[in-house]
Amino acid sequence: MILDIDFVRAQFPQCSDNPEHVFCCNAGGSYVAQPVIERMQHYNQHTRVQPYYAFTPSQEAGQAMDAARQGWALALNIEIGELTIGPSTSMNSYVMAQALGAAWGPGDEIIVTQQDHEANIGVWRRKAEEKGVTIREWAVNPVTGLLDPADLDQLLSDRTRWLFFTHCSNLIGTVNPVADIVQKVRSQGTAKVCVDAVAYAPHHICDLKALGVDIYLFSLYKVFGPHQGILYVNGQLSDQLLGQSHYFTQNVDSKRYNPAGPQHAQIAACRGVLDYFDALHLHHGGKAGDSAAVKMAAIHTLTFGHETILARPMLEYLNQSSKARLLGKVHCDDGDRAATISFKPLRKSSADVTTLMRKDGIGTENGNFYAPRVLKNLGIDIDDGVVRVSLLHYNTLKDVERILVSLDSAL
Ligand SMILES: Cc1ncc(COP(=O)(O)O)c(C=O)c1O
């Protein structure tokens, strides 16, 4: 079964808004699916009151928020009490640093990577420094930017409390083998695992119990939805942690790790992403009664297959070019390469290349994308940074052809 790209693009109003524009900055934030827009509109038009009171619009508002939470818990195969929908991943990781760090002290160790976005490094490092905890760094390969799980053997010890790493770097684009890494950590001690999936979730919504992680975070504004962050905290772990909201909401699942308080309309609209997935699945031969696991796996096969078709010519071009240094894996044959493609132009600045590409209607950007540490370790200037072309399943081969023509001329 191949992806019906016309059906897909019809679900995203922005795809037809400006057909001449090639949008390839998806890792910064995706287009929003039509059902999300409709749910947001409905909430604001009909139920824009404080939710969960006894009168009718308020009850409906609460039901819309509950439906979103229930749907996402099912999609991720977690208990609803293990789910927080907070303002963003950066805010969620900041809050979790306060919750986890309360129990840290001298003698403890944490491991952070050189590959992550700063949202999954800085907060943990700062808390560790405050608590006298030793920070160990999982280094990237200085040429490719890849992480080697074998390096963990030297870093893990019986003092390790947490390992923080990314499911897929927002610059390197290669998917780290989360389940294998979790197994390695479990076999070597009692350390817990926190995974930032912000750059991976737009490509695949995972079964979190199958992955075996303790904490997992991603942002729905990059997964066709509203500006909200999904936070999973394993229930047994959560029972041992300090809640971070008011003393009287500490034990309310939806508020425990959300001191900002739930953003009502946005949370209700989160359900629209799942409506979109349902429509996509049904349109491609799925059944209404399919389990969440079957549905997400089928969607992943479809969308990843399409994204691989988009990524392949980009990677081939950049890999053979003498005018650019491609980061991460140079091919997508192993099924572990997202279509998030970063490169350093070798004869021009990254800023000059993106300026030229924008003149051709190519919506791309350059910089460090809040992941300066990985660039520093690859010897790349963190201000000019790299050019990043990030594609999702609503992009087309025609988009890629236009990007390549423009890129070739810009380089
Ligand atoms: C890999 C990665 N992690 C974390 C974040 C932070 O997410 P948020 O913008 O929701 O705080 C981003 C944002 O770009 C990201 O790309």
The ligand as an SDF file (V2000), in Angstrom:
LIG
                    3D

 16 16  0  0  0  0  0  0  0  0999 V2000
   14.5580   17.4600   19.6340 C   0  0  0  0  0  0  0  0  0  0  0  0
   13.8400   18.5450   20.3640 C   0  0  0  0  0  0  0  0  0  0  0  0
   13.6860   18.4310   21.6930 N   0  0  0  0  0  0  0  0  0  0  0  0
   13.0270   19.3630   22.4080 C   0  0  0  0  0  0  0  0  0  0  0  0
   12.5050   20.4760   21.8060 C   0  0  0  0  0  0  0  0  0  0  0  0
   11.7660   21.4860   22.6430 C   0  0  0  0  0  0  0  0  0  0  0  0
   10.4040   21.3680   22.4090 O   0  0  0  0  0  0  0  0  0  0  0  0
    9.4080   22.5730   22.7960 P   0  0  0  0  0  0  0  0  0  0  0  0
    9.5340   23.5840   21.7110 O   0  0  0  0  0  0  0  0  0  0  0  0
    8.0660   21.9250   22.8440 O   0  0  0  0  0  0  0  0  0  0  0  0
    9.8330   23.0900   24.1000 O   0  0  0  0  0  0  0  0  0  0  0  0
   12.6510   20.6510   20.4330 C   0  0  0  0  0  0  0  0  0  0  0  0
   12.1270   21.8610   19.7570 C   0  0  0  0  0  0  0  0  0  0  0  0
   12.4820   22.1980   18.6690 O   0  0  0  0  0  0  0  0  0  0  0  0
   13.3380   19.6630   19.6930 C   0  0  0  0  0  0  0  0  0  0  0  0
   13.5210   19.7650   18.3660 O   0  0  0  0  0  0  0  0  0  0  0  0
  1  2  1  0
  2  3  1  0
  2 15  2  0
  3  4  2  0
  4  5  1  0
  5  6  1  0
  5 12  2  0
  6  7  1  0
  7  8  1  0
  8  9  2  0
  8 10  1  0
  8 11  1  0
 12 13  1  0
 12 15  1  0
 13 14  2  0
 15 16  1  0
M  END
$$$$
